[in-house]
Amino acid sequence: MTRSHALRRHLTGDFLVEDSRRMGRPPLKMKTVSVMVRLSEDMPGRIDAQVGEQKRSDFIRRAVEKELRRLEKEKSNRK
């Protein structure tokens, strides 16, 4: 039994029952790494006002991807 299964186990009467529902956020459909990024004090609030607190990470991922594509295209046009 995995640790996550063990955490979802609970006692009901005399029987142990496993809860098969997933806990937490759904997994991303890509391999990821955790990176700490420092933002100005007001930036998280500004992002949240636009997309909501639960969508902050997704917004930052999409913004970084968009900017990287722009820079890569710009760089390839200079060659």
Residue pairs with C-beta under 8 A, 6 or more apart in sequence:
4 23
5 18
7 23
8 18
8 19
8 20
8 21
8 23
9 16
9 17
9 18
9 19
10 16
10 17
10 19
11 17
37 60
44 56
47 56
47 59
47 60
48 56
50 59
51 58
51 59
